[in-house]
Amino acid sequence: MGSLGWQELVIVLVIVIIIFGAGKLPEIGGALGKGIKEFKSQATDESPAEPIASTTTRSTRRDEPKVVETREMRADEI
């Protein structure tokens, strides 16, 4: 896969200007630069990432009584 030449970059820039307009380009460039900077800082960060809390886990309260079902065995079940 080859690299992009200056002609391809000009074509991409013209398409971006048509889609977003010239007024939005500085805003888009700033957001893109901020995103790249944040990504690089997170990639070089040596501290472990925070675990993501699962939404499917149910928290249990300690003061809730646990219910244990017991049943008597009959003599023919032994």
Secondary structure by P-SEA (a helix, b strand, c coil): cccccaaaaaaaaaaaaaaccccaaaaaaaaaaaaaaaaaaaaaccccccbbbbccbbbbbccbbbbbbbbbbccccc
